[in-house]
Amino acid sequence: MLNQYGMATARQVYLAIGQAQYVWRDITTHFREHRAMKYITTFLILILSILRASGQEVDSTIHLLKPLDWEILNCVKSQIGQKEKATIQLINKSKKPIQAYFISHLNRLQKPKFALVEPNGLKKWYVSADEYWLVSDLNKNVLGFYKTLPGENKIIINDSNFLDTRKLPETIRDRKAPVTISGGVANAEQMAYDVTQYDIKMEIRPDEKYIKASNTISAIITNPIKQFVFDLDTMLKVNNVFLEKETIKVPLNVSFKNRKYWCKLPETYNKGEVLNVSVEYEGNPRSATHAPYQGGFSWNKTENCQHWIATSCQIDGADLWFPCKDYQWDEPDSVKLSFTVPDGLKAVSSGVLINTIKNKNQTTTFNWEVSNPINNYSISLNIAPYFELKEEYLSLYGDTINVFYWFLPEHEKNAKQLYPNIKNYLNFIETTIGPYPFRNEKLGIVEVPFPGMEHQTIIAFGPNFTEKYPGYNYVLFHELCHEWFGNMVTAYDWNDFWIQEALTGYTEALYEEYLQEEIGYKTKMELRRIGVKNKIPLATDTILNSREIFGDWSYAKSVYMIHSLRYLIGKENIIKVLRLVAYPDKELEHVTNGKQCRFVTTNDLFQTIEEVCGKNYDWFKDVYLYNAELPSLKVQQNEVGVKLSWVTKDNLPFNMPLELKTENGVQKIAFADNVANIDLIRDEILEFDPNNWILFNLEE
């Protein structure tokens, strides 16, 4: 309880700090995984709530925890939600240092620095009940894992724990693992063909974390070539490469150089000719230890210890798991996908399920087909003992859309609560932006062991059913918006990637404004502003790979930039821009044969803005996109008033009008040649940009 002065007692402050330590761990986890600044605000609110609490403290019951059965080590996961308070006291009676790991709701290990305990030492920290914690030595040998109970939990490790150990699960982020990239400068051989189709056949052996597969790449030649070049991760072994000519398969000699496979063709292929190359390969694909940002295969288990597998490869490239031309600007026009998995599991993927075949060797083959152009990274594979929900949604444009949700059995209740909201999301986006692009295939959502990803027609969504507002899960809504901005309209190259996140994130902000009116919108923008980092430009005029451009700034700064643009051109025009980027021609709103899909560049977007507004905004683009540094507002008092100057890199023009707040209200000041002179003294100006429209630094 609070003392007579309404303040927390010393013990309550101590408890609050301890609890904040736990909350901060949990929140930073969400921040890293969801890229959502709302958790910082949540953190501050929770600290205040704890300090102002009515005296509710951790239950004084002491539990000596016993290690759980090794058989479920890879299957347990902590749950998200309101839980009772608890503490862990880790006592090390052994002769070696030990480390505790938190097992997240994604079955992912997190390594808190404060949980390292030296020999004959102890550490205590605040947690919640019903969490899973694992203890290992420093050689990645698990000594035991435990589930916390309400109250005080003790874990005692002694020399006997070292007699029966298991290897640390491969679900902890490996920051030392070599990173892979997508895109960059293409060689002449890969520039010389246009992919028309991938035909992927894959057998997945979950117990071995192994795949055996082939991919037939069909392409049209755009310039004469003598060698066919493709991308594939070196963790996979290429067994054979064939040139397919009608019923004949011609073996090709293959060499590996400059991180690519080079196949010598028996003759020169000329412009307009069709080429079909089949690659047979196998191996243990790269494990995704921090999906989707460190991609590959996520090899996880359900609560019943059944396999739960998913792919993710946006930043690393689809060559992590199948041979391809790994460049953003070349999408296959169609894809065939055939996945063979052990009986009892379902393989869920992009496009439409053509058939399911029961094999004699206790496996099942699932055949899918994609009939629309698709980003390489949007092709996905998801395997689990999924349950399925299916309903029809009548599009505002008259078509019927099959809406699927594949989820884990243990989350059936959560899934059924979430599922009806999808139609509300669709209704808003179709009203605001235009029709769902892939009505001839499906809208699919599949539960995966990572936060989320915009895989085309099969949106990856992790088991975080938390609602920001009633009926609103912002992660799912965000990924759904990417079906328009990211999948139908795709950044031509990585230096245009910001467009996908800017338009998706801003549609998200519009929906929060729709749900919560002005306060919802402003809260969203304030949180985006906190996340703005100015490390690198959002866009460049040079060719970049995925690792050179991707980062949190792609999300926060790009969305806030659209917010600033709204200040200049108004909400109505912003929505017009969004609609025109999605559907520049009204006729395209009725197209579902793939022609609705296209690429967009930074210049394309600003040309659309000019078309809507009748003004050129290149000055805005040059300052905010092509420069990392924000403009600065220089404030100088002189004899006649206050001189305001926009200071930009290389003295770029920036005549952004600025609102000032005085005792008489808010007025908007116009600039010419980056300067405005106003008939005020500095002390009369109470606030610059009181409505937080503009990204800038104040210089006085």
HELIX and SHEET records of a PDB file:
HELIX    1   1 ALA A   10  HIS A   34  1                                  25    
HELIX    2   2 LYS A   38  LEU A   51  1                                  14    
HELIX    3   3 TRP A   70  ILE A   72  5                                   3    
HELIX    4   4 LYS A  113  ALA A  115  5                                   3    
HELIX    5   5 ASP A  159  LEU A  163  5                                   5    
HELIX    6   6 ALA A  188  MET A  191  1                                   4    
HELIX    7   7 PRO A  206  GLU A  208  5                                   3    
HELIX    8   8 ALA A  318  LEU A  320  5                                   3    
HELIX    9   9 ASN A  376  SER A  378  5                                   3    
HELIX   10  10 PRO A  409  HIS A  411  5                                   3    
HELIX   11  11 GLU A  412  LEU A  418  1                                   7    
HELIX   12  12 ASN A  421  THR A  432  1                                  12    
HELIX   13  13 TYR A  474  CYS A  481  1                                   8    
HELIX   14  14 TRP A  494  ASP A  496  5                                   3    
HELIX   15  15 TRP A  498  ILE A  530  1                                  33    
HELIX   16  16 SER A  546  ILE A  549  1                                   4    
HELIX   17  17 TRP A  553  ILE A  569  1                                  17    
HELIX   18  18 LYS A  571  ALA A  582  1                                  12    
HELIX   19  19 LYS A  586  HIS A  590  5                                   5    
HELIX   20  20 THR A  602  CYS A  613  1                                  12    
HELIX   21  21 ASP A  618  TYR A  624  1                                   7    
HELIX   22  22 LYS A  649  ASN A  651  5                                   3    
HELIX   23  23 ARG A  682  GLU A  684  5                                   3    
SHEET    1   A 4 ILE A  62  LEU A  64  0                                        
SHEET    2   A 4 GLY A 151  ILE A 157  1                                        
SHEET    3   A 4 LYS A  85  ASN A  92  1                                        
SHEET    4   A 4 LEU A 122  SER A 128 -1                                        
SHEET    1   B 3 LEU A 109  GLN A 110  0                                        
SHEET    2   B 3 ILE A  98  ILE A 103 -1                                        
SHEET    3   B 3 LEU A 116  VAL A 117 -1                                        
SHEET    1   C 5 LEU A 109  GLN A 110  0                                        
SHEET    2   C 5 ILE A  98  ILE A 103 -1                                        
SHEET    3   C 5 TYR A 132  ASP A 137 -1                                        
SHEET    4   C 5 ASN A 141  LYS A 147 -1                                        
SHEET    5   C 5 ARG A 166  LYS A 167 -1                                        
SHEET    1   D 8 ILE A 248  PRO A 251  0                                        
SHEET    2   D 8 LYS A 237  LYS A 245 -1                                        
SHEET    3   D 8 VAL A 274  GLY A 283 -1                                        
SHEET    4   D 8 TYR A 210  ILE A 221 -1                                        
SHEET    5   D 8 TYR A 193  ARG A 205 -1                                        
SHEET    6   D 8 SER A 334  PRO A 342  1                                        
SHEET    7   D 8 THR A 363  VAL A 370 -1                                        
SHEET    8   D 8 VAL A 352  LYS A 358 -1                                        
SHEET    1   E 3 ILE A 225  PHE A 230  0                                        
SHEET    2   E 3 LYS A 260  TYR A 269 -1                                        
SHEET    3   E 3 ASN A 253  LYS A 257 -1                                        
SHEET    1   F 4 GLY A 296  LYS A 301  0                                        
SHEET    2   F 4 HIS A 307  SER A 312 -1                                        
SHEET    3   F 4 LEU A 381  ALA A 384 -1                                        
SHEET    4   F 4 LYS A 346  SER A 349 -1                                        
SHEET    1   G 5 PHE A 387  LEU A 394  0                                        
SHEET    2   G 5 THR A 400  PHE A 407 -1                                        
SHEET    3   G 5 LEU A 443  GLU A 447  1                                        
SHEET    4   G 5 ILE A 458  PHE A 461  1                                        
SHEET    5   G 5 GLY A 452  MET A 453 -1                                        
SHEET    1   H 2 VAL A 489  ALA A 491  0                                        
SHEET    2   H 2 ARG A 598  VAL A 600  1                                        
SHEET    1   I 4 VAL A 675  ILE A 678  0                                        
SHEET    2   I 4 GLY A 641  VAL A 647 -1                                        
SHEET    3   I 4 SER A 632  ASN A 638 -1                                        
SHEET    4   I 4 ASN A 697  GLU A 699  1                                        
SHEET    1   J 3 GLY A 665  ILE A 669  0                                        
SHEET    2   J 3 LEU A 658  THR A 662 -1                                        
SHEET    3   J 3 GLU A 687  PHE A 688 -1                                        
END                                                                             
